[in-house]
Structure formats: C-alpha cells, structure tokens
Amino acid sequence: MSHVYISHSGKDPDALLALHEALRAASVTVFYPGEDTSREEADAAIDKAFAVIVLVSAAAVRSKWVRQDVEAAKALGLKRIPYQVDKARLNGFFKQEVQPDLRLSSSMPDGLAQLVSETQEAYRKKCPVIAVMNLKGGVGKTTVSGQVFGAWQAAFGGRVLLIDLDPQYNLTQTFYPMELADASSAQDRSVISLFERSRLHARDAASPAENWLGLTTQPFTPAPRDQFAHPILGSDGPPGRLDIISGQFEISKYAFSGDPDALAAVKQHFLRCVEHYRSAYDLIVFDTNPNATFLTRCALEAADRVIAPMHADIYSLRGVRLLNQVIQNQVEDYKRPDLRILFNAVNRNEQSTFEADARNGVFDGAAGFALSKALLTAALPRSGHFAVKAPQDGQPAWRQLVIHAGRGGGLKAIRESLTQVALEIRGLNDAMTRH
C-alpha cells in the first residue's frame, strides 16, 4: 500500500505527466504502467496500491488495458478516483464502473488540486493514525498503546508502528531496558528525529537533544524505517511487524521554547514524517503524555482518531472533558480527529454503577459532549496482567505482550478482551476507509 496506481491508455502523455508531477510535489508515490509493463506486473502493482486513479479519455474508453485495471481494482475493493482529461463519450462499461465516481476533470479550475487532495485522503485512510490520550495520568494509556495494539497486530496481521510521544517514555521501557532506550536516544534513533534534523539524517548534524535552547528548522528527509524503528517482534518472534520509535525525555524542550515560528516548522517536520511512514505501515499509534502541550497538538493534528482510556470515576471523566475541549478548541475542523472513549480497569464480573450511568447518558452533560455515544462497547478488565513491568534481562521484547506471553489465571479471558477492543477499533477504521 505504498503507492497510487495511475491507469492510462498510453495516449495521454501530457495529462499523465501533469498528474505525476502534481502527485510527486505532494510526496505521493506513484506507479503507472509503461510500454514494457506486463499485465502480470500491472496486477501486482495494483495489488500493492492504496488507490487507483483512472485517466478518463477517448483513448482510455477504448483501451482493454484500462478496463482490466478498473476490474482489478474493483476485485480488490480499492478506491477508484476517475479524472476526465478530455470530452470522451463513455461506453457501457465506463458508465457502469467509472461514471458513478467521476466528479473531477482537467477542465475544472482546481480539478488537479482536488484530485491530489482526494488521493492524499485515500492514502491516509489506508494507514490510520491513532493517538492514545487522556489529560489525566494513570488511566492506562501505555497499557492500551502496547497491549491493545499488540493484540491488534496478532489478530489481524499487517504492520503496526508505535511512537512514544511521552517524555517519560514508559512505553519504550515496557519493551526495552532503560539503558537500551537511552543508548538509542544517544544516537538520535529516537522520537526527536521526527521533529528535527539529527545525526540519524546526516553524519555531520548536531544532535537536537543536546540543544535545549534552540530548535533546528532545517528540513530533512525521513530516515529509512529499518534504521529508525525498533522491531518488537524481532526475527524469531511471532510473524508480522510491530515496531516502535523509542521515546526520550529531551522532547520536553518544546514546552520551553518561546519561538512560535520555529515550533511551527518543527511541527510540520513531524507531520511530514508521520505521512511518510504511513506508506510503510498499516497502522500508526501514538502513546502520549497527560498534558496539553506542543506534543499534544502535534499528535492531535496527525491523528485520525483519539482513543481515550478512562477509569470508572469522576477524575477520569474530567480528563476526558478537558481532552474534548482541547480537540474542539485547538484543532481546526478539517484536522479534528474522532474521539472514542475506552473504559479501562473495570470489574470483570459486574458493570459498575458509574459505567452503567455513563453508557446511559447520565454523564453526557458533565463530559460536555455525547460521552455515551463515544464509548466503545468493549472494555478492558482490571488485571495484574496489565501491570507495566520492566523487561527481564535477555528476554525478547515481544514477550512483554500479554497476547503472546504471560502466566496466571484468567489469561484467556484477558486476551479475548484485548482482541475485542482491537476488533471494535478496527471496525471504526474500516468504516472510515469505506466512507
């Protein structure tokens, strides 16, 4: 899912070139068949695409190749984005398979810009970004970030990236000893390299972690995934890819900066990096700190959805209320992520009065929004299996995941609850993708 496939007849080079240049300028990776491309190679490229753009022209309407492209995209359930480049009259096939989605054309003043925007939106939806967040500490954000999305990867496969945006970097220390995390930070193989140019990007660069008084606004190319992220599953663990970009205390520096222009530049670096890594993953998850800071704004602007863990108590409810206020008042409409609430540490055998009241709308007024509608149906039970423990010496990182390891009673039920939460969140993401 790393590129958009452009289906064309081969007889519209000017339109193809203009589209390719516009997408390249927007950092969208493109594949389009050339004269030497076989049908087998084209089908393989469509299989790896996140969407298919169909250049609609008189030549395309007559093209068997374009028809095969459209059929292949339909079979895979891929989003198709038609773009009309001349006044072609559509035949029966194009009227049925292409015309229902045909809204854009080169004759529109902003047709190409709209096409690029729609392509970028399709790209983002293929790799959702989720921020795990609550403005109250101790509600299980790190547990949800690691355990729920570790269960997600185990249940559904694919490629999941965890990003530790909490300066306390507890998520990182869930999987790796502090000494390893600090050694990674010393090499800039850590979250600060999403914000500023570092030694990870250029050997002669200064480490931004060593400069608390200034911010590096120089642009940079995101580092290759395998040189940046740590593979939690390793080569001898469960199948698939579950990676983490380790956290570090030095990202606290942004809270002390008084340079709004530099902060704006650093935020754009972060947002561009997240967009870049969407091409390498099927899901990206932020673990965040419980404060409304610059890091909070970055996470909210990059995220498609926020999952807010909360306990069944009034203090957690206040944290959720404050979080919703931040989302509504500090994030522009077109960037505003969907907010969902997950009850954590609930009684396994009986629903508490607080949880029941919340689900029945009793606390909607206190929350300041329709909390009852934002609540996930699934919940995580209180369990010692979820206690955050430092990894044992020599133990592979993946054994910190309850879905793959652990001992003690009730483990089967705990794993089922993790999978149920993951399944519900995945359903929300799938609905967003189809929208």
C-alpha positions in Angstrom: 0.0 0.0 0.0 2.9 2.3 -0.8 1.7 3.9 -4.0 -1.2 5.1 -6.1 -1.6 3.3 -9.4 -2.4 5.5 -12.4 -4.4 3.7 -15.1 -4.0 5.3 -18.5 -4.2 4.4 -22.2 -0.7 5.4 -23.1 -2.1 8.0 -25.5 -2.5 10.9 -23.0 1.1 11.7 -22.1 0.6 15.4 -21.3 -2.2 14.6 -18.8 -0.2 11.7 -17.3 2.9 13.9 -16.8 0.9 16.8 -15.2 -0.7 14.4 -12.8 2.6 12.6 -12.0 4.3 16.0 -11.2 1.5 17.2 -9.0 1.4 14.0 -7.0 5.2 13.9 -6.7 5.2 17.5 -5.4 2.7 16.4 -2.8 5.0 13.5 -1.7 2.7 10.8 -3.1 4.4 7.8 -4.5 3.2 6.9 -8.0 3.2 3.8 -10.2 2.0 3.8 -13.8 2.5 1.1 -16.4 4.9 1.8 -19.3 5.3 0.3 -22.7 7.2 -2.7 -21.3 4.9 -3.4 -18.3 3.3 -6.8 -18.5 -0.2 -7.5 -17.3 1.1 -9.6 -14.5 3.3 -6.7 -13.3 0.4 -4.3 -13.5 -1.8 -6.5 -11.5 0.9 -6.9 -8.9 1.3 -3.1 -8.7 -2.5 -2.7 -8.3 -2.4 -5.3 -5.5 0.1 -3.1 -3.6 -1.6 0.2 -4.3 -3.8 2.2 -1.8 -5.9 3.6 -4.7 -6.2 3.6 -8.5 -6.5 6.9 -10.4 -8.3 6.3 -13.8 -7.4 8.9 -16.5 -10.7 9.0 -18.5 -10.2 9.9 -22.1 -11.4 8.9 -25.5 -8.4 6.6 -25.8 -9.0 5.2 -22.3 -12.6 4.3 -23.1 -11.4 2.1 -25.9 -8.5 0.6 -24.0 -8.7 -3.0 -23.0 -5.8 -2.4 -20.6 -7.6 0.4 -18.7 -10.7 -1.8 -18.5 -8.6 -4.6 -16.9 -7.1 -2.1 -14.5 -10.6 -1.0 -13.4 -11.7 -4.6 -13.0 -8.6 -5.5 -10.9 -9.1 -2.5 -8.6 -12.8 -3.4 -8.2 -12.0 -7.0 -7.3 -9.6 -5.8 -4.6 -12.0 -3.3 -3.2 -9.6 -0.4 -3.9 -10.7 3.2 -4.0 -11.0 4.3 -7.7 -10.6 8.0 -8.5 -11.6 8.9 -12.1 -10.2 12.0 -13.6 -11.5 13.1 -17.0 -8.9 14.7 -19.3 -11.0 15.2 -22.5 -14.6 15.2 -23.7 -14.8 11.5 -24.2 -18.1 9.8 -24.6 -18.4 6.9 -22.1 -19.3 3.5 -23.2 -21.4 1.0 -21.3 -18.6 -0.3 -19.1 -17.3 3.1 -18.2 -20.9 4.3 -17.5 -21.4 1.5 -15.0 -17.9 1.2 -13.4 -16.4 4.6 -13.6 -19.1 7.3 -14.1 -20.6 6.9 -10.6 -17.3 8.1 -9.1 -16.5 10.7 -11.8 -16.5 14.1 -10.2 -13.2 15.7 -11.3 -11.9 16.8 -14.6 -9.0 18.8 -16.1 -11.5 21.4 -17.2 -12.2 22.4 -13.6 -10.0 25.3 -12.4 -8.9 23.3 -9.3 -9.6 19.9 -10.7 -6.0 18.7 -10.4 -5.6 20.1 -6.9 -8.8 18.3 -5.8 -7.5 15.1 -7.3 -4.3 15.3 -5.4 -6.2 16.1 -2.2 -8.5 13.1 -2.7 -5.5 10.9 -3.3 -3.8 12.1 -0.2 -7.0 11.4 1.8 -7.2 7.8 0.4 -3.5 7.4 1.4 -4.2 8.5 5.0 -7.2 6.2 5.3 -5.2 3.1 4.3 -2.9 3.7 7.3 -5.0 5.2 10.1 -3.1 7.1 12.8 -4.5 6.7 16.4 -3.5 8.8 19.4 -4.0 7.2 22.8 -4.6 10.2 25.0 -6.3 11.5 28.2 -5.5 14.6 30.1 -5.4 12.6 33.4 -2.5 10.4 34.2 -2.7 6.8 35.4 -5.7 5.7 33.3 -3.8 3.1 31.2 -2.6 4.9 28.1 0.6 3.0 27.9 -1.2 -0.3 28.6 -3.6 0.4 25.7 -0.9 1.6 23.4 1.2 -1.5 23.8 -1.2 -4.3 24.8 -4.3 -3.5 22.7 -2.4 -2.7 19.5 0.0 -5.6 20.1 -3.2 -7.7 20.2 -4.4 -5.9 17.0 -1.2 -6.9 15.2 -1.5 -10.5 16.4 -5.2 -10.8 15.4 -5.1 -9.0 12.1 -1.5 -9.1 11.0 -0.1 -6.3 9.0 2.4 -3.7 10.0 1.9 -1.6 13.1 4.2 1.3 14.3 4.1 2.5 17.9 5.5 6.0 18.5 6.4 7.0 22.1 5.5 10.7 22.4 5.6 10.8 26.2 8.8 12.4 27.6 8.7 9.7 30.4 8.9 7.1 27.6 7.3 4.3 29.7 6.0 2.6 26.5 9.6 2.2 25.3 10.7 0.9 28.7 7.9 -1.6 28.6 9.7 -3.4 25.8 13.4 -2.4 26.4 15.6 -1.7 29.4 16.2 1.9 30.1 19.8 1.6 29.2 19.0 0.4 25.7 16.4 3.2 25.3 18.9 5.8 26.4 21.6 4.4 24.1 19.2 4.6 21.2 18.5 8.3 22.2 22.2 9.0 22.3 22.4 8.0 18.6 19.2 10.1 17.8 17.5 6.8 16.9 14.5 8.1 18.8 11.4 10.3 18.6 13.2 13.6 18.5 14.3 12.7 14.9 10.7 13.1 13.8 10.8 16.7 14.8 14.4 17.9 14.0 17.3 17.2 11.7 19.6 14.9 13.6 22.6 12.5 13.3 20.1 10.0 12.1 19.7 12.1 8.9 23.2 13.3 8.4 26.5 12.4 10.0 27.6 16.0 10.3 24.4 17.1 12.0 24.3 18.1 15.6 22.0 16.2 18.0 18.9 18.3 18.7 18.7 16.5 22.1 21.9 18.4 23.1 20.5 21.8 22.3 17.7 22.8 24.8 17.9 26.4 23.9 17.3 26.2 20.1 15.3 24.3 17.5 16.6 23.0 14.2 14.3 24.2 11.5 16.3 22.9 8.6 14.2 20.4 6.5 15.3 16.8 6.2 14.4 13.5 4.5 12.8 11.0 7.0 15.2 8.2 7.9 14.7 4.7 6.5 12.3 2.7 8.6 14.8 -0.1 9.4 17.4 2.5 10.6 14.9 4.2 12.9 12.3 1.9 14.4 13.0 -1.0 16.7 11.4 -4.3 15.7 9.5 -5.6 18.8 8.7 -8.9 17.2 12.3 -9.5 16.1 13.4 -12.2 13.7 12.5 -15.1 16.0 9.2 -13.8 17.4 5.6 -14.0 16.2 5.0 -13.2 12.5 4.3 -9.7 11.2 5.7 -6.3 12.0 5.2 -4.4 15.3 7.8 -1.6 15.6 8.4 1.2 18.0 10.1 4.6 17.7 11.6 5.0 21.1 10.8 7.9 23.3 13.1 10.2 25.3 13.0 12.9 27.9 14.6 15.6 25.6 11.4 16.2 23.7 10.3 18.1 26.8 12.4 21.0 25.4 9.5 22.0 23.1 7.4 23.1 26.1 10.1 25.7 27.0 10.6 27.2 23.5 9.4 30.8 23.0 9.9 30.8 19.3 6.5 30.2 17.6 7.9 30.2 14.1 10.5 27.5 14.9 7.8 25.4 16.7 5.6 25.7 13.7 8.4 24.4 11.5 9.2 21.6 13.9 5.6 20.6 13.9 5.5 20.5 10.1 8.6 18.2 10.2 6.7 15.9 12.5 3.5 15.8 10.4 5.5 15.2 7.2 7.4 12.3 8.8 4.2 10.7 10.0 2.7 11.0 6.5 5.9 9.4 5.1 5.8 6.4 7.4 2.2 5.7 6.6 3.5 4.1 3.4 5.5 1.5 5.4 2.7 0.6 7.9 -1.0 -0.3 8.1 -1.5 1.4 11.5 0.4 4.1 13.5 -0.2 4.6 17.2 0.9 7.4 19.5 1.4 7.0 23.2 1.1 10.5 24.7 1.6 12.4 27.9 -1.3 13.5 30.1 -0.8 17.3 29.5 -2.0 19.8 26.9 1.4 20.7 25.4 3.0 21.3 22.0 3.4 17.5 21.7 -0.4 17.1 22.3 -1.1 19.5 19.4 1.2 17.6 17.1 -0.4 14.3 18.0 -3.9 15.6 17.5 -3.1 17.2 14.2 -1.6 14.0 12.9 -4.2 11.6 14.2 -7.3 10.4 12.5 -8.8 9.1 15.8 -8.2 9.5 19.5 -8.7 6.6 21.9 -9.1 7.9 25.5 -8.8 5.3 28.2 -10.7 6.2 31.4 -11.4 4.6 34.7 -15.0 4.4 36.0 -14.5 7.5 38.2 -15.2 11.3 38.1 -11.5 12.2 37.9 -11.0 10.3 34.6 -14.2 11.9 33.4 -12.8 15.3 34.0 -9.7 14.3 32.0 -11.9 13.3 29.1 -13.9 16.5 29.3 -10.7 18.6 29.1 -9.4 16.5 26.3 -12.5 17.1 24.3 -12.2 20.8 24.9 -8.7 20.8 23.6 -9.7 18.9 20.5 -12.7 21.2 19.8 -10.9 24.5 20.6 -7.4 23.9 19.4 -7.7 21.7 16.3 -9.1 23.1 13.1 -12.2 21.3 11.7 -10.6 19.6 8.8 -7.8 18.2 11.1 -10.0 17.3 14.0 -9.8 13.6 15.0 -12.7 11.4 16.0 -12.8 10.9 19.8 -13.7 7.5 21.3 -13.6 6.5 24.9 -12.5 3.1 26.3 -13.3 2.0 29.8 -10.2 0.5 31.4 -9.7 -1.4 34.7 -13.4 -2.3 35.0 -14.9 -5.0 37.2 -14.7 -8.3 35.3 -17.9 -9.8 36.6 -20.3 -6.9 37.1 -20.7 -3.5 35.5 -20.2 -0.7 38.0 -23.0 1.9 38.6 -20.7 4.6 37.1 -20.0 2.7 33.9 -23.7 1.9 33.5 -24.7 5.5 34.1 -22.1 6.7 31.6 -23.4 4.3 28.9 -26.9 5.5 29.6 -26.0 9.2 29.1 -26.1 10.3 32.7 -22.7 12.0 32.4 -23.1 13.5 28.9 -23.6 16.9 30.4 -20.7 16.6 32.8 -18.5 15.5 29.9 -19.5 18.4 27.7 -20.2 16.1 24.8 -22.2 12.9 24.0 -19.9 10.6 26.0 -22.4 7.8 25.9 -22.2 7.7 22.0 -18.4 8.0 22.1 -17.9 5.0 24.4 -16.6 1.8 22.9 -18.8 -1.2 23.6 -15.8 -3.3 24.7 -13.8 -2.6 27.8 -10.6 -3.8 29.5 -10.9 -5.5 32.8 -8.8 -4.8 35.9 -6.0 -7.3 35.8 -2.5 -7.7 37.2 -1.5 -9.0 33.7 -1.7 -5.4 32.5 0.7 -4.1 35.1 3.6 -2.3 33.4 6.7 -4.4 34.2 10.3 -3.8 33.2 11.6 -6.5 30.8 13.8 -9.2 32.2 17.4 -9.4 31.1 17.8 -11.3 27.8 14.0 -11.6 27.3 12.8 -10.7 23.8 10.7 -7.6 23.6 7.6 -9.4 22.3 7.3 -11.4 25.4 6.1 -8.3 27.2 2.9 -8.6 25.2 0.1 -10.3 27.0 -1.4 -11.6 23.8 1.8 -13.6 23.2 3.1 -14.4 26.7 2.3 -14.5 30.4 1.3 -16.8 33.1 -1.5 -17.0 35.6 -5.3 -17.4 35.9 -7.7 -15.7 33.6 -5.2 -15.1 30.8 -7.5 -16.5 28.1 -10.3 -14.0 29.1 -7.8 -11.2 29.2 -6.6 -12.0 25.7 -10.1 -12.1 24.5 -10.9 -8.7 25.9 -7.8 -7.2 24.2 -8.9 -8.7 20.9 -12.4 -7.5 21.3 -11.2 -3.9 21.9 -8.9 -4.2 18.9 -11.7 -5.6 16.7 -14.0 -2.7 17.6 -11.4 -0.1 16.9 -10.6 -1.8 13.6 -14.2 -1.7 12.7 -14.3 2.0 13.2 -11.3 2.4 11.0 -12.7 0.2 8.3 -15.9 2.3 8.3 -13.8 5.4 7.9 -11.9 3.9 4.9 -15.2 3.0 3.2 -16.7 6.5 3.7 
